[in-house]
């Protein structure tokens, strides 16, 4: 995973439900380091605990075509 990367953030602690943000890093202390813009457009750095935070990456995984039946 390359950082920074765009994510959607889910955190009951901050009342975030899919808010856009930027994942800057994962701290060894157990926190995500994120940048989140407030309503005025100002960007703030926040540390959210990994165990209580959900992230969905903006970029989807590459589509893998299913392999059909293999003849033997």
C-alpha positions as CSV (number, residue, x, y, z in Angstrom):
1,X,0.0,0.0,0.0
2,X,1.4,3.4,-1.0
3,X,0.9,6.3,1.3
4,X,-0.6,8.8,1.4
5,X,-3.8,7.4,-0.1
6,X,-7.4,8.6,-0.2
7,X,-9.8,6.8,2.1
8,X,-13.4,6.9,3.5
9,X,-13.3,7.1,7.3
10,X,-15.8,5.5,9.7
11,X,-15.4,6.5,13.3
12,X,-18.1,6.5,15.9
13,X,-15.7,8.5,18.2
14,X,-15.8,11.5,15.8
15,X,-19.1,10.8,14.2
16,X,-17.6,10.1,10.8
17,X,-19.6,7.9,8.5
18,X,-17.7,7.5,5.2
19,X,-16.2,11.0,5.3
20,X,-13.3,11.5,2.8
21,X,-9.8,11.8,4.1
22,X,-6.2,11.0,3.5
23,X,-4.4,8.1,5.2
24,X,-0.9,9.4,5.9
25,X,0.5,6.6,8.0
26,X,-0.1,3.8,10.5
27,X,1.6,4.5,13.8
28,X,3.2,1.6,15.7
29,X,1.3,2.8,18.8
30,X,-1.9,1.5,17.2
31,X,-3.2,4.7,15.5
32,X,-4.1,5.7,11.9
33,X,-2.6,9.2,11.1
34,X,-5.2,10.8,8.9
35,X,-5.9,14.2,7.3
36,X,-9.5,15.3,7.4
37,X,-11.0,18.6,6.1
38,X,-13.6,20.4,8.3
39,X,-16.7,22.2,6.9
40,X,-14.6,25.3,6.3
41,X,-12.2,23.3,4.2
42,X,-9.3,23.5,6.7
43,X,-7.3,20.3,6.8
44,X,-6.5,18.8,10.2
45,X,-4.3,15.9,11.2
46,X,-6.0,13.4,13.5
47,X,-4.9,10.2,15.1
48,X,-7.6,7.5,15.4
49,X,-7.3,4.2,17.1
50,X,-7.1,1.3,14.6
51,X,-9.4,-0.9,16.7
52,X,-12.2,1.7,16.6
53,X,-11.8,3.0,13.1
54,X,-12.9,1.6,9.7
55,X,-11.3,2.7,6.4
56,X,-12.3,2.0,2.9
57,X,-9.8,2.8,0.2
58,X,-11.1,5.1,-2.7
59,X,-9.3,3.1,-5.3
60,X,-10.9,-0.3,-6.0
61,X,-8.8,-3.4,-6.4
62,X,-8.1,-4.4,-10.0
63,X,-10.8,-6.7,-11.4
64,X,-9.7,-10.3,-11.8
65,X,-11.5,-12.2,-14.5
66,X,-12.8,-15.5,-13.3
67,X,-11.1,-18.5,-14.8
68,X,-13.6,-20.9,-16.4
69,X,-13.5,-24.7,-16.2
70,X,-10.1,-26.0,-17.0
71,X,-9.9,-28.9,-19.5
72,X,-7.7,-31.8,-18.4
